[in-house]
Amino acid sequence: MDAHPVDPPTLSWPGGPALRQVAAAVRYRFGGTPQTLTLTEPDRPVAGPGLQAVWRWESVPNGYRLWLELTATGETPVTLETADVLTGPAPDLGAPLPTWRVYQNGWQSWSPTFARHMSDSIYADPGTPEYRAAHQPHWEPDYDGLISSEWVTVLFAPPAQALLLGFVTTKDQLAEIRLRSDGSELTARCHLDSVLLSPGASLRTEILHLEAGPDPLRLLETWAEMPHLSPSGFAATPFPLLTEGQEREGGRGWGEGPVPTGWCTWYYFYGENTADDVLENLRAITEHRLPLDVILIDDGYQTAIGDWFSINPDKFPDGMEPVAEAVRAAGHRLGIWTAPFGAAATSELFVAHPDWVVRDDEGNPVVGWVHWGVPCYALDTTHPEVLAWLGETFRRMRREWGATFFKIDFLFAAARPGRRHDPTATRAQALRRGVEAIRAAIGDDAFLLGCGAPLGPCIGLVDGMRIGTDVDPNWHPIFRYDLSAASTENALRNAITRAPFHNRLWLNDPDCLLVRQRGPDLDLVLNEMRTLTAVIALLGGLTLNSDNLPLIRPGRLKYLRQALPPTGVSARPLDLFEHEMPRLLLLPVERDWGRWWVAGVINWEDGTVQTTVRLADLGLPPGRYHVFHYWRRRYLGVTDDAVVLARHQPHETAVLLFKPVSDRPDLLTTTFHVCQGAVEVTDCRWDEATGLLSVGLEKAGQQFGEVWLTVPPPWEAVEVRVDGRRSPWVSPAPGLLRAGLMLEGRAEFTATFRKSL
């Protein structure tokens, strides 16, 4: 439905929300004097000392687009501070403000993200300088009582009124949507970072999109799909949009290949790994026939942040080249971690080029972050020499080491506030210039993974993006209420709440999968490890393991295999706007031979609960469904209404398959993958005349699993064959058939049935 055009200062939707008394505002300095321009009508120029502003409105299907155009009119430069593309009181959503949910998107990869309840939220602001520097780039003293969301938010008043505000360009300015908890202010602000606008020069703010509708999750997905998110010069969408059940067909920077899988050094060795450790894990991957592609050498191989070709001789005595050659010889891709926008205070880079870093107003180097106790200064990515150095560094890694997978970390350092070589560049532009230099150097056939990254300026440049905190050997963070702290719980929450970005903005990276047994280096119990496995598998993004594989119990490797390969399609967090910790993921799968749904039902509580899963809550069509509990390998029967998990254990994710009931023998599920047929079943054929059901299976590596079939009366099983050879089978319950097999690449599973008299 088209938005109904109305005269300002009101934006409204027929039968929907209304934004009244709206305005725009620009804050700047001219001749050293602070100035403010307020605009209350679109397309009417408003002039102040040294600056003219025009507020632009555009009506689009279901909503509006708003932006500001600024022109310096004086004889001296104007210093631009902020531009409010929209400001006014909170909208009328037809429900009291305390009942609202507000999607709060964090600034960078590790920043907390969730649909926040306006009352009784899980969020507690740590309020420390370190937290503000890492996660609140626009902090100011009046932040008390303010909810700030980077680039996009959805305001939802249950049960059916939602309003999205999201910037659909993101490359030039950092932007936020601010909401006062008392409803007195709703502001969409672009930060202009005290940049200079020369006489006669013009600047356009980022473009704000507003859209209303009854489904807040779909509004968020629609925003992520909008082609205007990608700046000019790049593909409209980095990856093709997928309908339910489709597999990813490739994307910019990764050709036609699958979603990356791999092994990472970090979450076992934490930077202490040697070249021998990498080679031993490489041999274990081959020995266990694990379908892992990338071998990612994470932090610790270098002598200092910034000195990327100064290899630590105690860990890599022969340098990086022999390890790189071994990785390639084994048929894998070499991945390299860097933190490219930092220079350690002790690095040769900083000693040689102290003029390459961002400076504060007193001329001191700006600290990007502190790395294992060592300050790392923020590189000035507007400096031509820095950009040239970045290009040469990454070209050398590609040329000399053969790296084709690059994880670039701590990217927020390039967006630290301070004085830069180019005084006309915003923080967003500085960050983007640095990422552009890396992208150009590695080429389009390499995979670029952002991490610790302010999200917006990276759109269209990175192939993958970390969208949560680090996983951790612990379920809860050490500081329980710090939602940004490393922990499995925090990592999974962000991975779920940013699931709508996957395959729309980039490929999501939920961080590494850990499946090793509980011990001194891992405190996850079985249910927690299974939840990590289930959520990563259901979200369909990058899947990298980070265990020490030579020491892992072989039985634990089955969990890794059950998450491989990634589907490339993300489950939807159906209750994203109901619970701050979403509990219900749903992956619909549709193939020529059938349709089924895989649900992940999460118990975040520290105690056992009873959970009821209703078909209506899943949005399934009316009908009768078989239900299968994946982890417990248990058939739960047939339902047309709901399933009750009487003992839903602490931190357990029940993975439930729902398959429509058929009147003839049919494939129920397989156990080779958490998504149960979405990746390993290539076809399923039924021949009524011969009573033959044929299931094609294909999966890289070597893995034991089971095929489960439903056998409704009057049918009964006669025999089962695997690749033409008879195979044993059992009937675990009336109307069911189960048979196991070792899948090595491909297999043809057949079952013959006859009608009983």
N, C-alpha and C positions, 0 to 999 in steps of 0.2 A: 504494500500500500504506500502510495506517495505521501510524504509529509505534507500537511496542510499549510500553505504559506500564510503567514500572518505578519502584521506590521510589528516592527520592533517597538518597545524593547522586550518582546515576549517570543520565545520559541516553544511551539507546542505540537502535539500529535493528536489527531482525532481519537477520542476515547482513551488517550494515554496521558503521559506526564506533561508538565508545563514548566518551563523556565521563565520566570518573570523578572522584570527590572534588571535585565542583563546589560552589561557594558563591556568595554575593553579599556585597557590602560597600558601606557608605556612610561617607564621610569628611566631617566637618563640624566647626564650632566652636560651642561654647556657653559663653557667658560668657568668651570669649577663649581658652578651652582647647580644643586639638585633641581630637577624639573619633573613634572608629571603631566602627561596628556591623558585625558579621559574622553572616550568616544562612546556615544550612545546611539548612533545611527550608522547603518552600513552605507558604504560608497560615498560618504561625505567627508572630504579632506578636513582634518583638524590640524592647525598649525600652532606651534609653540616656538620659543626661542631656539633657532637653529635646526628645527626638525618639523617635518610634516608627516602625519600618519593617516592612513586610510584603512578602515575596517571592512573587510570583504566577507560577504555571505554568498553561499551557493546552495540552492536547493537540490538535493539528490534523492533517489528513491529511499523512502523510509526515514529521511533525516536531512541533515545540513552539513556543510563544510564551512569553516570559519578560519580566517587568517588575517594578519596585519601586514601592510606594506609601509615601510619607513624610508624617508628620503631626507638626507642632510641638506638643509637649505642655507646655512650660514657660510661664512668665509673661513671658519676653523672647524676641526673635527668635532664630532659629537661622541661622547662616551656612553654607550648603551648598557643598561643594567638588566632590566626584565621587561617582558612584554606579556601582558595578560590577554590572551586571545578571547577569553570569556571569563567574566566574573559577575557574581551576583549571589543571592541567597540560594540555599538548597532547593531543588525542585519539589513540586507537589507530586508525590507518587501514590497518594491515596491511602497511606498508612503512616502511623507514627514513626518518627525517626529512630527511636530505640529498637524497632523491630527490623530495621534494614540490615542487609548484608552488603559489604563494599569490597569489591575485588581490589586488593592491594598488591600491586606488582613491585617487587624490590628493584633497586637500582642496578645491581650487577648479579652475576651468576649465583653468588652465595647469599644474597639478601633474601630475607623471609618474604614469601609470597603465599597468599591464601585469600579466601573470601571471608573477610573479617566481619564478625558480628559487632554491631554498634554498641551492644551492651554485653558485658561478661565475656570479653575476648581472651584467648590464650596468650595474646601478645603482651609482653612487658618490655618497654624500652630500657635497655641497660644504661643508657645515658652517659656512657663513658666517651672520652675523646676518641679512643680507638674505634668504637662502634660507629660514632658519627662520621669519622673519616672514611670508613669502609662501606657504610651503608646509607648514610644520610648526606648526600652531597650538597643539599640546599638548606641544611639545618640553620635555624636562627632562633633566638630566644623565645619567640612567640609560637614555637612548635607545640607547646603544651596544648592539648585539646585539638590537635590537627592530625588528620590522616592524610598521608602523602603517598600517591601511587605514581610510579614512573611510566610515562607514555600512554597508559591505558587504565581505565577503571570501568567497572560496571556497578551501578547502584541498583539494588534489587529490593523491592518491598514485597515480601511474600503475600499472596501466592502468585501474582501474575503481572506485576508492573516492574519493568526493568529499563534502565537508560544507560547506554554505553557512551563514554567520552574517550576517544582514542586518537592520538596523533597518527596520521597516515603518511607523513614524511618524518624522518628521524635522523637525517645525516648532518644537520647544521647546528642544531641547538639541543642541549639537554632540556627535557620538558617533563613536567609533572602535573598531576591533577590533585588539587588540595580540597579537602572537605573538613570544615569545622564540626566538631562533635555536637555542637548545639544548633547546627543548621544555618548559622548566620552567614556562612561563606562557602561558595563552590567556585574554585578558580582553576582554569587551565593556563598554566604559565610556561613560557619559554625563557630560558636563562641565556642572556646575551653576554655575560661574563666580562663586562667592562671593556668590550672591544671598541675600537675606534671606527667610526663611520666618517669617511672623508667627505669634504664638501661636494655636493652633487651626486654622491653615491647613494644607492638604494639597497635595501635589504628586505627580504620576505621572511616572516616567521614560519615555523612548521605549521602544517595544515591540520586542524582539528576536525575530526568526524564525530557527529552525534547521531545516534540511532536508537530508537525505542522498539520494544517488543516484549512478548510474554516470557521468552525463554532466555535467561541471562547467559547460560552456557553457549547457546547457539550464537548470541550476539558476540561473545568473545571469539568464537571460532570464525565468524564472518569477518571480524576486524582483522584477524591474522591472515585471512585469505585475500585481503584487498591488494590488488597489484600496485597501488600507489605507495605501498610500504617500501618497495625497492626504488632507490634513487635512479635518476636518468642515467643511462649508460650500462645498466645491468638488466638481466632478465626480469620480467614482471614478477615471477615467483622463482626462488632458487630451486625448488623441487616441485614436480607436478602434483596437483591436488589429487587425492585418492578417494574413490568411493569405497564404501565398506566392502572388505573382502579382496580388494585389489592389492597386488604387490607393487612395491616401489620399482620404477623403471629406470631410475638413475637420477643424476642431478649435476649441477654445475660443479666442476672440480672433482667429480668421481666417476665420470663417464657412465657406462651402463652397469657398473658393478653393484654388488649388494650393499646393504647397510654394514659399515665396518664392524668387525669383531677383532679381538686381540687379547694380548697379555701385557700387563703393565708392571713395572718394577716397584711401584711406590708403596702399596698398602701391606706389604710384608717387610720389605727392606728399608723403607723410609729414607732412601738416599744413600744407604750404606752398601748397596749391592756392588759387586765387582763384575768385571767382564766374565769371569768364570761362572758367576751366578746366572748371568743372562744366558750363557751357552748351555748350562745344565738345564735350565727351564726350557730352552729351545729343544734340547734332546727329549725332555719329558713330553713336550707337546707332540713330537713325532712318535714317540713310543706309545703314547696313549691314543694316538690318532684323534686328537682334539681339533675340530675345525675352527682354529683361531688364525686370523690372517696377519694382523699387525703385531709386531714386537715393539712395544713402546718403552724406550729408555727415558725414564722420568728424571726428576731433579737429583743431583748429586754427582754426576759425571764430570762436571766442570769445577774448576778451582774457585770461581767466584761468579756471582750474577753479573753478566755482561761480558765475561771472558769465555765465550762459548767454544773457542778452539784451544783453550788452555785446559787440557784434559788431566784430571787427577791421576798422577802416576801410580798411587797406591791402589787404586781401584781398576784402572785401565792402563796397565804398564806399557802396552803396545799401541796405545791410542784407540781411537774409535774405529779405524778402518778395518781391522781384522774381525771385529764383532759384526760390523755392517756387512762384510762379505759373507760371514757365516749365516747371517739372517737371510740374505738373498739366496745363497746356495741351497738353503733348506726350503725355498719356495715361499718365503714370507716377505712382507713389506716392513721396512724399517720406519719406526716412528720415533721422533725426537721431541722432547719437552724443552721449552725455553720460557723465560720471562723477559720478553724482548724489550720492554719499555722501562727497564730498571738498570742501574749501574751501582753495584755494591760500593760502599765507601772505601773498601779495601781493594777494589778491582783495578787492574791495569787500565781499563777503559776510562774510569773516572779520573785517575791520576793523569792520563794523557790528554783528556778532553773535559776539563771542568766546566768549559763553556757550553757543553752539550746538554746541560740539565736545566729544568725549570727552576726559577728563583722566586723567593718571596719578596715582599716590598722592601725588606732590609738587605736584599741581595744574597741571602743564605740559600743553599740548595734545599729544594722541597723534597721531603722524604716520601717516596711512593709507598713503601711498606718496610717493615723490619723482618728480615729473613734469618731465622735461627739466630737472633740477637744482633745481626749486622744491618745497619740502615742501608736501604737501597734507594738511591735518589731517582726521581722521575725524569726520564729522558724527554727532551723537548722535541717532539715529533713534528714541529713546524720548521725545524732547522734543516736546511738542505743537506748539510753534512751528516746529520743523524739519519735522514732518510736514505742517503747513499750508503751509509754503513749498514743499515738494516737490509737493504737490497743485496749487498755483497755478502753479508753473513748468511742469508738464507739461500742465495744462489750457490755458495760454497757447500752448504749442507746437502743440497740437492745434487750438486756435481760431484763432490769428493766422497760423500758418505752414501749417496744413493737414497737418501730419505725421501719418502713420498707421502708421509703422514706427519703433520706438524701440529703439536699441541702448544698453543701460545697462552701463557698464564699471566695472572696479575695485570691484566690489560687496563684496569682502572687507573694505574699509575699515570698513563698518558693523559688522563682527564683530571688530574689534580689541579686545583686552582693555583695560579701564579703568573709570573711574567714570562713571556715566551718571545722567541726570535721574531715571530710574526704577530704584532699587536692586534691585527684584525681577525685573528682566528679564535673561535670559541673553543671550549674544552671538547665539545663533540667533534668539531672539525679536526682538532689536533689528534684525537684518538683515531678518527677515520683515516687520516693521512698515513699514520703509522701502519694500520692494518692494510691499507691499499698498497703500500710499499712491499709488504710481505707477500700479499696475494700475487702481485706482479712478478716477484722474484721466484716463487715456487712453481708458478704455472698453473694452468687450469686442470691439469691431470693429477695434481696432488690434492690431498684432503687437508683442509684447514679447520682445526678445532679450537674455538675460543673458550677461555676459562677465566674466571675472575673478571668478567667483561661486562661493562655497561652495554645493555642489549641493543638499544636502538641503532647507534652508529655502526654496528657490525652487520646489520641486515644487508644481504646481497653480496657480502664479501666472504663470510665464513660458510663452510659446508655443514659444520656441526657446532653445537653450543652446549656447554655445561649449564644446566638450568637449576642447580641446587648446590647445597653445601657438600663438603667432603663426606663420603661414608666414613665409618669409623669402626674399630673393633667393638665398640659399645653401642647398645641400642639407644639409651638416653644420653644426652650431652652431659658433660661434667657439671656445667652450670645449667640446671634443668630448664630454666625459663629463657635461655638465650636461644632463640630460634635460628640464629645464624651459626651457632657452634657446630663443629664437626660431630656428627652422630648419624647412625643409620636411620633413626626416626626422622631427623630433620631433612636428611637427603631425600628420603622417600616422599615426605610431604611436598617439598618443592617440585620433585619430579612429577607428582600427580597434579599439582595445582597449575603447573605450566604445560601440562600435556597438550592443550589446544595449540601450542606453537609448533608441535612436531609435524614435519612434512608440509608446513605452511611457511614458516620463516627460515627453517633449517632442519637438520636432523637433531633431535634432542639427545643429549648425553646425560643419563641419570647418575653417572659415576660408576665405579667398578663393582663387579659382583665378587663377593667373597664366599666361598663354600667350604673352606677348611674346617676341620673339627675344632670344637671348643678347647681352649688351652690358654697358656700364658700370653699368647699374642692375639687371641680372639675371644671375646666374651659373649658372642651371640649364641643363644640356645637354638635348638633345632627349629622351633617355630619361627624365630626371628630370621634365621638364615633362609628358611623357606619363603618367608614373606619378601625378603630382599630379592630372591630368585623370581618369585611370582610377579612382583610389581615390575621389575625390569623386563621380564618376558612379555607381560601384557602391554607395556607401553611401547614396545617395538622399536626402540632407539638403539644407539650404540651399545654393544655388549662386550666389555673388556673385563677379563678376569685379572685378579691381582693377588694370587696365592703363590706360595713357593711350591711349585708342582712336584718336584722330586720327593718332597716330604709328605705330601698329602695322602690320606688314606684313599685307595682307589674307589671305595664305595661312595666317597663324597663327590667324585667327579661326575656321577650321574646327574647331580643337580645342575652342574655347569652345562652338560649336554642337553638337559631338558629346557634350557633357555636359548639354545642355539639351533638354527640361525635366527636373528631378529626377524620379526614379521614385516617390519617397515611401516606398520599401521598401528596407531595408538588406540588403546581402549579409551573410552570416554569416562571421565569422573562424573557420574550421573548426579551425585549429591554435593557437587562442589559448592553450591550456594546454600546448602542446608547445614553442613558440618564444616567447621574450620579444619578438621582433620578428615578429609573425605574417606568414606568407608566402602564405597561401591564403584568398582570399575566394570565396564561392560565392553567386550570386544565382539561385535557382530561379525560373523564369517559367512560369506555366501559364495558358493561354487556352482558349477553346472549340475553337479550331482546332489546338491543338498544345501541346507542352511542350518546353522546352529549359532549359539551364543555362549561365550565363555565369560563368566563373572568372577571377579576377585572381590571377596567380601572380607574386609579387614577389621580385626578387633584391636584397636589401639590401646585398650585398657590394660592395666597391670593385673587384672583378675579375669576369671572365667565368666562369660555372660551367655545369655540365650539370645540368639539372633534369628529374626524372621525375615526371609527374603521373599517378597511378593512379585509375582509375574508383572503386575501392574506397575510396580516401582521400576522394573527393568524396561518397561515399554514394549514387552513382547506381545505379539498378536494373540488374541484369545485362542485357546486350544489346549491340547494335552501334551505334556512334555516329559520325556525321560530326563532324569537328573543324575549326574555322576559327580562324585566328590574325588577330585584328582589326587590330592596328597594321600588320602586314606584308601585310594583304590576301592572305593565303595559305591555300589549302585544304590541310590536313595529312593528308587521307585518312580512312579508317574504322578504328576500333579497338574492340575488346571488352575491352581490358585497360589500356593505358597510352599516354601520349604522352611522347616524349623531346624536350626542348628542348636540342639539342646545344650551342648557343652562346647561353646566357641572359646577356645583357649586363649590365654594372654598372648598378644602380639602375633596371633595366628591369622593368616590369610587363607580362607577356604576358597579354593578354586573350583567353581561349580560349572559344569557343562549342562546346557539345556538344549535338547534335541527333540523336534516334533515327533510324535508317535506315528509310526508307519504301520500299514496293514500287511507288510511283507518283510522278509529279512532285510536288515539295514545295518550300515556301519553306525555304531554308537560313538566310539571314541578310539583314540590310540593314546599310549602313554609316553611316546617318544618326545613330546614337547608340551610345555605348559598350555599352549594354545590349542592342543589336541586336534590336529589335523590341518591346521591353518598353513603349515609349511611343509609337512612331510608326506601328506596324502596328495598324490598327483592326479588320481582319478578313482571313481567308484562306479562300477557297472553292474546292473542287475539284468539277468536273462530269465524272464518268467518261464519260457518254454523248457529250459534245462534246469531251472532252480539253482543257477550258478551266480554267486556274488563275488566279484573280482575287485580287489583293492590294490592300486599301485602305490608303492612307497618309495621315497627317495630322500636321502639325508646324508650329508657328508660325514665322514668319520665312521666309527664303529660303536654300536649302541644296542643294548638289549631293551626290549619293550614288549608291550602287549597290544593286541588288537581285540576290541570288544565289539560284539555284534548283538543286535536284538533279534529275537526269533519268536514272533507272535504266532499263536495257534491259527490255523492247523499245521503250520510248518514245523519240521524238526530237522536237526542237522544230521548229515550223513558222513561227511569227512571234511577235513581241512588240509590244504596243501600250501607249501611255501616254495616258490620257484619250481613247481611241479612235483615236489616230494611231499609225501604224506607227513603230517605233523600232528602231535598230540594236542588235544583241546579239552577244556572242562566246561561245565555249566555251573557257574557260581550261584545261580538262582534260577528259578523257572523263567523261561523266556530269554535267557542270556547265554552267550557263548564267549569264551575267553581263550586266546591262544597266544603264546609267547614266541618271539623269534629274535635272532641276532641280525640287526640291520647293518649291512656294510655297503653303503652306497645305494643300491637299488634292490627292490624285492617285489615279487608279485604274490600277493596273498589271495587265495581263493577258498571259498567255502561252498559246499554243495548241500542243497536242502531238498526235502520232499514233503509232500502234504500227507499227514497221517490220516488214517481212515477213521 
